[in-house]
Amino acid sequence: MSETQEHWYNRQAIEQLAQHIPFERDAASKSEQIEMLRSLVLRHGRNMDPSLFGFDARNELIRLELWSRIGPEK
């Protein structure tokens, strides 16, 4: 699965949010970031190659039960 520039930007946004969330101390900000992440994954996740995600982002997406929405539906 080749990644377009738009897909790359979307994946970067998801990865960076997922990597940042565990370190957020403010509960309100953390909730907002989780909702932003959830929205991005629901909107763009099916068009992404799961093998391109890093370990930390993958673990956070698994913890938030969003990993199953990354990549084509099986």
N, C-alpha and C positions, 0 to 999 in steps of 0.2 A: 504494500500500500504506500504509494508516493504521497508526500506531504506538501500541500500548497502553502504559500506564504500565509494565507488566512488561517489555515489549519494550524500552522506553526504558532501564530500569534495567540490563537485560542488555547492551544496546549500550554504555551508559556504562562498565560494568565491562570489557568487551572493549576499548573505545577507550583507557581509562586504563591498563590493563595493557600494551597494545600500544605506547603512547607512552612508558611508563616503562622497558620492557625494554632498549632500547638504552643507557640510562644507568646500568643496574645494574652495579656493579663486582664484587660477590661472586658467584662462579661458582655456588655452591650455591643462593643466592637466585634468581639468574637462571634456573637450570634449573627450580626450583619454579614460578616465575612463568610460564615458557613452558608448563609442564604445566597450570597453572590456566587459562591462555589457551586452550590446545588443548581442554581439557575444556569450557569455556564455548562455544567456537565449534562443537564437535561437537554439543553439546546444544541450542544455541539459534540457530545461524547460519542455518539454512534459513528461519527466520521473520523475518529481518531484511532491510531494504531497503538494498542496498549503496550507494545514492546518499547516504545519511545519514552515512556515515563520512567523517571528516576525512582530509586528505592524509597526515599522519604515521602514523596508525593503519593506513590502507590500505597504505602502503609496508611497514610492519612485518609485516602479515598476508601480504602478497605474499612477503616475504623468508622467512617461516616456512612458506610454502606452505599457508596456511590460507585465503587469499582465495577460492579456488574453492568453499569451503564456506559462504560468505556469500550469502544470497539463495536463491530457489527453484532447485531443480536443473533444469538445461536438458536 
